[in-house]
Amino acid sequence: MADLDAIRQAIIKGKRNDIVGLVQAALDDGADPNALINDYMIEAMKEVGARFEAKKIFVPEMMIAARTMQTGLDVIKPLIEADGSTKEKLGTVVIGTVFGDLHDIGKNLVVLMLESSGFEVINIGENVPPDTFVEKARELGADVVGLSSLLTTGDPYVKATVEAFKQSDLADKVKVICGGAAVTKKFAMETCGADGHAADAVDAVKAIKSLMGLN
Ligand code: B1M
């Protein structure tokens, strides 16, 4: 039986050379891809964050852990993607990380879950200024725009991006949903006036379907 805790430890310790073999062995043993991500890999990143906060590790270690996480996710990704490739597209979602924020792992997981659930998703990257969100949403015909924010210093940009949509010609056409560790439901919906909030990638699929009247 594959050692699932070794996956968690490999991410925390940034053992990028080991992660592919460990994840592949777990999958070969029949581990559920979503459980691997949620119960071991995301948990590992939470521990990395806690160690960073406690000053036990610093930015370089956090970066190596993130690369190890990403390498492990790349092994799992094709299995999850395969689920959505044949479905009819439910709608178009444009998603990015807000201005000033370079974190992309959580956003990329949201992209993966939305794609595997049948959405067309255009990932416009990180450090995205408010006006760029609006321009891209218009250009790409978005039904929903997703903002990801991991830094509390990003709060003003979440608010500015939601406001940029409200003041644009897309105000009544495009729904805006916010997520990421820095964004609470109260902040997103009451302070910023966003249409929706999601706590994680699975919740993002549910919330976007609900905003589009699909469930
Ligand atoms: Co950064 N970082 N980081 N970091 N980093 C955090 C976020 C932090 C909480 C760590 C800590 O102190 N405990 C802290 C923020 C504190 C705060 O603002 N309150 C922090 C800091 C301070 C910083 C720097 C400022 C450090 C520095 O330079 N001194 C710096 C900022 C750089 C910048 O962005 N301008 C920085 C840099 C980095 C790295 C580059 C080293 C690396 C990112 C690499 C990368 O993304 N490619 C990094 C990492 C890895 C982290 C932690 C450890 C892990 C983030 C992660 O990938 N988690 C993080 C600690 C933590 O989160 N506990 C931390 C796994 C991922 C799957 O979860 O991203 O939360 P998450 O996504 C979830 C949900 O949030 C949600 O679904 C996802 C899946 O479940 N979600 C959405 C996300 N987006 C969504 C959008 C939606 C819906 C749901 O709808 C649209």
Residues whose N, C-alpha, C, O or C-beta is under 5 A from the ligand:
A	BS01	B1M	I42 M45 K46 V48 G49 A50 F52 E53 V59 M62 M63 A66 G100 D101 L102 H103 D104 I105 G106 K107 L109 V110 G146 L147 S148 S149 L150 L151 T152 T153 I177 C178 G179 G180 A181 A198 A199 D200 A201 A204
